[in-house]
């Protein structure tokens, strides 16, 4: 039995969870509403203040989906109650970030600025303190969308291993390499 899958998802106060006959789980909370399509083999039941997920057999496919869908439903519940936040840091001389609404303007050492449109479901904020690297802060209720957008922004200029320049997640460790050995 999946350790993660058999653990019920507790529903906090102010959150409602409903399951449609087409196996679509809808979670409504103080921050918004999220939906997730669940595989037809996996059974989702709302029992009191908890959501229980069960599988029909012990096939490898069913065992894998059991834990997966439990985690996805737990992420939906956490998203509508607390929300998610990711911070990115721009490391490099002249690297800048600014935003106007949901348009992110990045200066990452290329010959031109990159204008990146953030989906309307997410909030973006940029900050530049003196003596600190510029930071981009992303907030939203959908964990998957937030992670995907943060990964795309990071992919515009990945941190390189020699000087550590690029866009990195806050707190991310970059494994550094030694440069060329000095001449004789």
Secondary structure as GFF3:
##gff-version 3
##sequence-region A 1 184
A	DSSP	beta_strand	9	10	.	.	.	ID=ss1
A	DSSP	beta_strand	16	19	.	.	.	ID=ss2
A	DSSP	beta_strand	24	29	.	.	.	ID=ss3
A	DSSP	beta_strand	32	37	.	.	.	ID=ss4
A	DSSP	beta_strand	43	47	.	.	.	ID=ss5
A	DSSP	beta_strand	50	54	.	.	.	ID=ss6
A	DSSP	alpha_helix	60	81	.	.	.	ID=ss7
A	DSSP	beta_strand	84	91	.	.	.	ID=ss8
A	DSSP	beta_strand	96	100	.	.	.	ID=ss9
A	DSSP	beta_strand	103	107	.	.	.	ID=ss10
A	DSSP	beta_strand	114	117	.	.	.	ID=ss11
A	DSSP	beta_strand	123	127	.	.	.	ID=ss12
A	DSSP	beta_strand	134	140	.	.	.	ID=ss13
A	DSSP	alpha_helix	143	155	.	.	.	ID=ss14
A	DSSP	beta_strand	166	169	.	.	.	ID=ss15
###
